[in-house]
Amino acid sequence: MRTRKISALTMTAVALSLALTACNNDGADKASSPESSATSSSATATKTPKSDATTADGKQSGTPAKSDAKCTDQLDYAGDPRPNAEINSIGTDTGTCPPVQKSPSDTKCTDQLDYAGDSRSNAEINSIGADTGTCPAPQKPEAATGTPKKPGVKCTDQVDYAGDTRPNAEINSIGEDTNTCPPVKK
């Protein structure tokens, strides 16, 4: 009895898969018409994406374009610096809507310019860029000002840092790194 149930299920699955392969995407039966097969294969060939729409590993990038809708009507391209005509043209030419590009202003300033040695924090630098729309110029590290550090003596034992808002560990670390005790900050 069990063998008959499995066989019946197998036969049903095979019949269903054969029925589905005889239909195109809209469900119409076109297996009997040779002209429709030729038309279908030529339509598929014209929708093959061009190589510039593929990623380095050969996979398709973007979203498949619907034939009856513009890419700008399918995806939210707000903030994309390209004009709508260019985006829609890419979708028409490749059959795939291109991925949304960020505008340069969406990229953090610290990712655009080298701020190594700048005394400001990354958050401060990026905040200036977001507020003004322009990344601030990197500040060069200040010339060593302060007191020359005595060997084997901590800066906090050498200079009176009363009122300095920085922790002693930070002050002493600056002294070890630069061999100069930093000036007192208030």
FIMI-252229 format. One record per residue (C-alpha): x, y, z; residue in three letters; residue number from 1. Coordinates in nm, 2 decimals, always signed. Example, Ala and Ser with C-alpha at 12.3 -4.5 7.8 and 13.67 -1.06 7.14 Angstrom:
       xx       yy       zz   resn   resi
    +1.23    -0.45    +0.78    ALA      1
    +1.37    -0.11    +0.71    SER      2
***
This chain:
       xx       yy       zz   resn   resi
    +0.00    +0.00    +0.00    MET      1
    +0.28    +0.24    +0.09    ARG      2
    +0.46    +0.17    -0.24    THR      3
    +0.14    +0.26    -0.43    ARG      4
    +0.11    +0.60    -0.25    LYS      5
    +0.47    +0.69    -0.32    ILE      6
    +0.43    +0.59    -0.68    SER      7
    +0.11    +0.80    -0.71    ALA      8
    +0.28    +1.10    -0.56    LEU      9
    +0.58    +1.06    -0.78    THR     10
    +0.36    +1.03    -1.09    MET     11
    +0.17    +1.34    -0.99    THR     12
    +0.49    +1.54    -0.93    ALA     13
    +0.63    +1.43    -1.27    VAL     14
    +0.30    +1.52    -1.45    ALA     15
    +0.29    +1.86    -1.28    LEU     16
    +0.65    +1.94    -1.37    SER     17
    +0.59    +1.85    -1.73    LEU     18
    +0.28    +2.07    -1.74    ALA     19
    +0.47    +2.36    -1.60    LEU     20
    +0.76    +2.33    -1.85    THR     21
    +0.51    +2.35    -2.13    ALA     22
    +0.39    +2.70    -2.01    CYS     23
    +0.57    +3.03    -2.03    ASN     24
    +0.57    +3.28    -1.75    ASN     25
    +0.22    +3.41    -1.81    ASP     26
    +0.08    +3.05    -1.79    GLY     27
    -0.03    +3.02    -2.16    ALA     28
    +0.05    +2.69    -2.33    ASP     29
    +0.30    +2.76    -2.61    LYS     30
    +0.47    +2.42    -2.64    ALA     31
    +0.27    +2.33    -2.95    SER     32
    +0.36    +2.64    -3.15    SER     33
    +0.71    +2.64    -3.31    PRO     34
    +0.68    +3.01    -3.39    GLU     35
    +0.61    +3.10    -3.03    SER     36
    +0.92    +2.91    -2.92    SER     37
    +1.14    +3.10    -3.16    ALA     38
    +0.97    +3.43    -3.05    THR     39
    +1.02    +3.34    -2.69    SER     40
    +1.39    +3.26    -2.73    SER     41
    +1.46    +3.58    -2.93    SER     42
    +1.28    +3.78    -2.67    ALA     43
    +1.49    +3.62    -2.40    THR     44
    +1.80    +3.70    -2.60    ALA     45
    +1.72    +4.07    -2.62    THR     46
    +1.67    +4.09    -2.24    LYS     47
    +2.01    +3.94    -2.16    THR     48
    +2.19    +4.19    -1.94    PRO     49
    +2.50    +4.35    -2.07    LYS     50
    +2.84    +4.28    -1.90    SER     51
    +2.84    +4.62    -1.73    ASP     52
    +2.54    +4.52    -1.51    ALA     53
    +2.73    +4.22    -1.36    THR     54
    +2.94    +4.22    -1.06    THR     55
    +3.30    +4.09    -1.04    ALA     56
    +3.19    +3.74    -0.95    ASP     57
    +2.96    +3.72    -1.25    GLY     58
    +2.63    +3.77    -1.06    LYS     59
    +2.37    +4.01    -1.17    GLN     60
    +2.37    +4.34    -0.98    SER     61
    +2.06    +4.55    -0.93    GLY     62
    +1.69    +4.46    -0.95    THR     63
    +1.54    +4.29    -1.26    PRO     64
    +1.35    +4.56    -1.46    ALA     65
    +0.98    +4.51    -1.52    LYS     66
    +0.91    +4.56    -1.89    SER     67
    +0.62    +4.79    -1.84    ASP     68
    +0.76    +5.02    -1.57    ALA     69
    +1.06    +5.26    -1.55    LYS     70
    +1.33    +5.18    -1.30    CYS     71
    +1.26    +5.51    -1.12    THR     72
    +0.90    +5.39    -1.07    ASP     73
    +1.02    +5.06    -0.93    GLN     74
    +1.29    +5.17    -0.69    LEU     75
    +1.35    +5.48    -0.47    ASP     76
    +1.64    +5.66    -0.63    TYR     77
    +1.61    +5.96    -0.40    ALA     78
    +1.96    +6.09    -0.34    GLY     79
    +2.11    +5.92    -0.64    ASP     80
    +2.32    +6.18    -0.83    PRO     81
    +2.23    +6.04    -1.17    ARG     82
    +1.94    +6.19    -1.37    PRO     83
    +1.63    +5.97    -1.40    ASN     84
    +1.68    +5.94    -1.78    ALA     85
    +2.02    +5.78    -1.73    GLU     86
    +1.88    +5.54    -1.46    ILE     87
    +1.59    +5.44    -1.68    ASN     88
    +1.81    +5.40    -1.99    SER     89
    +2.04    +5.16    -1.80    ILE     90
    +1.73    +4.96    -1.70    GLY     91
    +1.61    +4.95    -2.06    THR     92
    +1.95    +4.86    -2.20    ASP     93
    +2.04    +4.59    -1.95    THR     94
    +1.70    +4.46    -1.84    GLY     95
    +1.81    +4.53    -1.48    THR     96
    +1.75    +4.84    -1.27    CYS     97
    +2.09    +4.97    -1.15    PRO     98
    +2.16    +4.98    -0.78    PRO     99
    +2.09    +5.31    -0.61    VAL    100
    +2.41    +5.51    -0.58    GLN    101
    +2.48    +5.73    -0.27    LYS    102
    +2.55    +6.09    -0.34    SER    103
    +2.90    +6.20    -0.23    PRO    104
    +2.75    +6.39    +0.06    SER    105
    +2.63    +6.06    +0.21    ASP    106
    +2.99    +5.95    +0.25    THR    107
    +3.16    +6.05    +0.57    LYS    108
    +3.43    +6.31    +0.55    CYS    109
    +3.67    +6.07    +0.73    THR    110
    +3.61    +5.82    +0.45    ASP    111
    +3.69    +6.08    +0.19    GLN    112
    +4.00    +6.25    +0.32    LEU    113
    +4.30    +6.15    +0.54    ASP    114
    +4.26    +6.31    +0.88    TYR    115
    +4.55    +6.13    +1.04    ALA    116
    +4.71    +6.35    +1.30    GLY    117
    +4.40    +6.58    +1.32    ASP    118
    +4.33    +6.66    +1.68    SER    119
    +3.95    +6.66    +1.62    ARG    120
    +3.75    +6.34    +1.67    SER    121
    +3.60    +6.16    +1.37    ASN    122
    +3.25    +6.25    +1.50    ALA    123
    +3.33    +6.62    +1.51    GLU    124
    +3.49    +6.61    +1.16    ILE    125
    +3.19    +6.42    +1.01    ASN    126
    +2.95    +6.65    +1.19    SER    127
    +3.11    +6.96    +1.03    ILE    128
    +3.08    +6.79    +0.69    GLY    129
    +2.72    +6.70    +0.74    ALA    130
    +2.63    +7.05    +0.87    ASP    131
    +2.81    +7.25    +0.60    THR    132
    +2.80    +7.01    +0.31    GLY    133
    +3.17    +7.04    +0.28    THR    134
    +3.44    +6.84    +0.45    CYS    135
    +3.67    +7.05    +0.66    PRO    136
    +4.04    +7.07    +0.56    ALA    137
    +4.25    +6.83    +0.77    PRO    138
    +4.44    +7.00    +1.05    GLN    139
    +4.81    +6.93    +1.08    LYS    140
    +4.93    +6.82    +1.42    PRO    141
    +5.05    +7.11    +1.62    GLU    142
    +5.42    +7.15    +1.66    ALA    143
    +5.53    +7.00    +1.98    ALA    144
    +5.45    +7.26    +2.24    THR    145
    +5.48    +7.20    +2.61    GLY    146
    +5.75    +7.10    +2.84    THR    147
    +6.03    +6.85    +2.74    PRO    148
    +5.96    +6.53    +2.93    LYS    149
    +6.22    +6.42    +3.18    LYS    150
    +6.32    +6.05    +3.13    PRO    151
    +6.15    +5.82    +3.39    GLY    152
    +5.92    +6.09    +3.52    VAL    153
    +5.55    +6.11    +3.44    LYS    154
    +5.42    +6.44    +3.29    CYS    155
    +5.16    +6.46    +3.58    THR    156
    +5.45    +6.44    +3.83    ASP    157
    +5.65    +6.70    +3.63    GLN    158
    +5.38    +6.96    +3.55    VAL    159
    +5.08    +7.09    +3.75    ASP    160
    +4.78    +6.97    +3.55    TYR    161
    +4.52    +7.09    +3.81    ALA    162
    +4.21    +7.20    +3.62    GLY    163
    +4.30    +7.00    +3.30    ASP    164
    +3.99    +6.81    +3.19    THR    165
    +4.19    +6.52    +3.05    ARG    166
    +4.26    +6.21    +3.25    PRO    167
    +4.62    +6.17    +3.39    ASN    168
    +4.66    +5.85    +3.18    ALA    169
    +4.60    +6.04    +2.86    GLU    170
    +4.84    +6.32    +2.96    ILE    171
    +5.11    +6.08    +3.05    ASN    172
    +5.05    +5.88    +2.73    SER    173
    +5.10    +6.20    +2.52    ILE    174
    +5.42    +6.26    +2.71    GLY    175
    +5.55    +5.91    +2.64    GLU    176
    +5.46    +5.93    +2.27    ASP    177
    +5.60    +6.27    +2.20    THR    178
    +5.87    +6.31    +2.47    ASN    179
    +5.70    +6.64    +2.55    THR    180
    +5.45    +6.70    +2.83    CYS    181
    +5.15    +6.87    +2.67    PRO    182
    +5.04    +7.22    +2.77    PRO    183
    +4.76    +7.24    +3.04    VAL    184
    +4.41    +7.24    +2.88    LYS    185
    +4.13    +7.41    +3.07    LYS    186
***
